[in-house]
Amino acid sequence: QVQLVESGGGLVQPGGSLRLSCAASGISFSRYDMGWYRQAPGKQRELVATITRGGITNYADSVKGRFTISRDNAKNTVSLQMNSLKPDDTAVYSCNAVFSTNPRLNYWGQGTQVTVSS
């Protein structure tokens, strides 16, 4: 059974930092492209950052220079370091895994809430 379990969300003040982690099980992690997405209330889910199995990263323009995605294939984890957080970053952040050669193998975590507020 495939599981993606996110952790690290919470309440933080504007300008603060959080580190999200996603632990994967039930998949050959190193063969998957991984990503973080977010969905704010009343808005569509949007891409935050992705990292390919080869380590190539991609970021939404809104988070470039503030967020960093990384992966640890030995631990089957993908992380998102979020710095200089803004109220607009408030959302549920979800982890995604896509098999690099078959996009139909696509899995999601349950999500973790990030709230940026003073």
Contacts in CASP RR format, 6 or more apart in sequence:
PFRMAT RR
TARGET T0000
AUTHOR 0000-0000-0000
METHOD contacts of the structure
MODEL  1
QVQLVESGGGLVQPGGSLRLSCAASGISFSRYDMGWYRQAPGKQRELVAT
ITRGGITNYADSVKGRFTISRDNAKNTVSLQMNSLKPDDTAVYSCNAVFS
TNPRLNYWGQGTQVTVSS
1 25 0 8 1.000
1 26 0 8 1.000
2 24 0 8 1.000
2 25 0 8 1.000
2 26 0 8 1.000
2 27 0 8 1.000
2 97 0 8 1.000
2 107 0 8 1.000
3 23 0 8 1.000
3 24 0 8 1.000
3 25 0 8 1.000
3 26 0 8 1.000
3 109 0 8 1.000
4 22 0 8 1.000
4 23 0 8 1.000
4 24 0 8 1.000
4 95 0 8 1.000
4 96 0 8 1.000
4 97 0 8 1.000
4 107 0 8 1.000
4 108 0 8 1.000
4 109 0 8 1.000
4 110 0 8 1.000
5 22 0 8 1.000
5 23 0 8 1.000
5 25 0 8 1.000
5 109 0 8 1.000
5 110 0 8 1.000
6 20 0 8 1.000
6 21 0 8 1.000
6 22 0 8 1.000
6 93 0 8 1.000
6 94 0 8 1.000
6 95 0 8 1.000
6 109 0 8 1.000
6 110 0 8 1.000
6 111 0 8 1.000
6 112 0 8 1.000
7 20 0 8 1.000
7 21 0 8 1.000
7 22 0 8 1.000
7 23 0 8 1.000
7 112 0 8 1.000
8 18 0 8 1.000
8 19 0 8 1.000
8 20 0 8 1.000
8 21 0 8 1.000
8 112 0 8 1.000
9 18 0 8 1.000
9 20 0 8 1.000
9 93 0 8 1.000
9 112 0 8 1.000
9 113 0 8 1.000
9 114 0 8 1.000
10 18 0 8 1.000
10 112 0 8 1.000
10 113 0 8 1.000
10 114 0 8 1.000
10 115 0 8 1.000
11 115 0 8 1.000
11 116 0 8 1.000
11 117 0 8 1.000
12 18 0 8 1.000
12 85 0 8 1.000
12 114 0 8 1.000
12 115 0 8 1.000
12 116 0 8 1.000
13 116 0 8 1.000
13 117 0 8 1.000
13 118 0 8 1.000
14 85 0 8 1.000
14 86 0 8 1.000
14 87 0 8 1.000
14 116 0 8 1.000
14 117 0 8 1.000
14 118 0 8 1.000
15 83 0 8 1.000
15 84 0 8 1.000
15 85 0 8 1.000
15 86 0 8 1.000
15 116 0 8 1.000
16 83 0 8 1.000
16 84 0 8 1.000
16 85 0 8 1.000
16 116 0 8 1.000
17 81 0 8 1.000
17 82 0 8 1.000
17 83 0 8 1.000
17 84 0 8 1.000
17 85 0 8 1.000
18 82 0 8 1.000
18 85 0 8 1.000
18 114 0 8 1.000
19 79 0 8 1.000
19 80 0 8 1.000
19 81 0 8 1.000
19 82 0 8 1.000
20 36 0 8 1.000
20 79 0 8 1.000
20 80 0 8 1.000
20 82 0 8 1.000
20 93 0 8 1.000
20 112 0 8 1.000
20 114 0 8 1.000
21 77 0 8 1.000
21 78 0 8 1.000
21 79 0 8 1.000
21 80 0 8 1.000
22 34 0 8 1.000
22 36 0 8 1.000
22 77 0 8 1.000
22 78 0 8 1.000
22 79 0 8 1.000
22 95 0 8 1.000
22 109 0 8 1.000
23 75 0 8 1.000
23 76 0 8 1.000
23 77 0 8 1.000
24 32 0 8 1.000
24 34 0 8 1.000
24 76 0 8 1.000
24 77 0 8 1.000
24 78 0 8 1.000
24 95 0 8 1.000
24 97 0 8 1.000
25 76 0 8 1.000
27 97 0 8 1.000
27 99 0 8 1.000
27 107 0 8 1.000
29 73 0 8 1.000
29 76 0 8 1.000
29 97 0 8 1.000
30 53 0 8 1.000
30 73 0 8 1.000
31 53 0 8 1.000
31 99 0 8 1.000
31 100 0 8 1.000
31 101 0 8 1.000
32 53 0 8 1.000
32 97 0 8 1.000
32 98 0 8 1.000
32 99 0 8 1.000
32 100 0 8 1.000
32 105 0 8 1.000
33 50 0 8 1.000
33 51 0 8 1.000
33 52 0 8 1.000
33 53 0 8 1.000
33 97 0 8 1.000
33 98 0 8 1.000
33 99 0 8 1.000
33 100 0 8 1.000
34 50 0 8 1.000
34 51 0 8 1.000
34 69 0 8 1.000
34 71 0 8 1.000
34 78 0 8 1.000
34 95 0 8 1.000
34 96 0 8 1.000
34 97 0 8 1.000
34 98 0 8 1.000
35 47 0 8 1.000
35 48 0 8 1.000
35 49 0 8 1.000
35 50 0 8 1.000
35 51 0 8 1.000
35 69 0 8 1.000
35 78 0 8 1.000
35 95 0 8 1.000
35 96 0 8 1.000
35 97 0 8 1.000
36 48 0 8 1.000
36 49 0 8 1.000
36 50 0 8 1.000
36 69 0 8 1.000
36 78 0 8 1.000
36 80 0 8 1.000
36 93 0 8 1.000
36 94 0 8 1.000
36 95 0 8 1.000
36 96 0 8 1.000
37 45 0 8 1.000
37 46 0 8 1.000
37 47 0 8 1.000
37 48 0 8 1.000
37 93 0 8 1.000
37 94 0 8 1.000
37 96 0 8 1.000
38 45 0 8 1.000
38 46 0 8 1.000
38 48 0 8 1.000
38 89 0 8 1.000
38 91 0 8 1.000
38 92 0 8 1.000
38 93 0 8 1.000
38 94 0 8 1.000
38 114 0 8 1.000
39 45 0 8 1.000
39 46 0 8 1.000
39 91 0 8 1.000
39 92 0 8 1.000
39 94 0 8 1.000
40 88 0 8 1.000
40 90 0 8 1.000
40 91 0 8 1.000
40 92 0 8 1.000
43 91 0 8 1.000
45 94 0 8 1.000
46 60 0 8 1.000
47 58 0 8 1.000
47 60 0 8 1.000
48 59 0 8 1.000
48 60 0 8 1.000
48 63 0 8 1.000
48 67 0 8 1.000
48 69 0 8 1.000
48 80 0 8 1.000
48 93 0 8 1.000
49 57 0 8 1.000
49 58 0 8 1.000
49 59 0 8 1.000
49 60 0 8 1.000
49 63 0 8 1.000
49 67 0 8 1.000
49 68 0 8 1.000
49 69 0 8 1.000
49 80 0 8 1.000
50 57 0 8 1.000
50 58 0 8 1.000
50 69 0 8 1.000
51 57 0 8 1.000
51 58 0 8 1.000
51 69 0 8 1.000
51 70 0 8 1.000
51 71 0 8 1.000
51 78 0 8 1.000
52 100 0 8 1.000
53 100 0 8 1.000
55 71 0 8 1.000
57 69 0 8 1.000
59 65 0 8 1.000
59 67 0 8 1.000
59 69 0 8 1.000
62 88 0 8 1.000
63 82 0 8 1.000
63 89 0 8 1.000
66 82 0 8 1.000
66 83 0 8 1.000
66 84 0 8 1.000
66 85 0 8 1.000
67 80 0 8 1.000
67 81 0 8 1.000
67 82 0 8 1.000
67 83 0 8 1.000
68 80 0 8 1.000
68 81 0 8 1.000
68 83 0 8 1.000
69 78 0 8 1.000
69 79 0 8 1.000
69 80 0 8 1.000
69 81 0 8 1.000
70 78 0 8 1.000
70 79 0 8 1.000
70 81 0 8 1.000
71 77 0 8 1.000
71 78 0 8 1.000
71 79 0 8 1.000
72 78 0 8 1.000
72 79 0 8 1.000
78 95 0 8 1.000
80 93 0 8 1.000
82 89 0 8 1.000
82 114 0 8 1.000
85 114 0 8 1.000
85 116 0 8 1.000
86 116 0 8 1.000
87 116 0 8 1.000
87 117 0 8 1.000
88 116 0 8 1.000
89 114 0 8 1.000
89 116 0 8 1.000
90 114 0 8 1.000
90 115 0 8 1.000
90 116 0 8 1.000
90 117 0 8 1.000
91 113 0 8 1.000
91 114 0 8 1.000
92 111 0 8 1.000
92 112 0 8 1.000
92 113 0 8 1.000
92 114 0 8 1.000
93 111 0 8 1.000
93 112 0 8 1.000
93 113 0 8 1.000
93 114 0 8 1.000
94 108 0 8 1.000
94 109 0 8 1.000
94 110 0 8 1.000
94 111 0 8 1.000
94 112 0 8 1.000
95 108 0 8 1.000
95 109 0 8 1.000
95 111 0 8 1.000
96 106 0 8 1.000
96 107 0 8 1.000
96 108 0 8 1.000
96 109 0 8 1.000
97 106 0 8 1.000
97 107 0 8 1.000
98 105 0 8 1.000
98 106 0 8 1.000
98 107 0 8 1.000
99 105 0 8 1.000
99 106 0 8 1.000
END
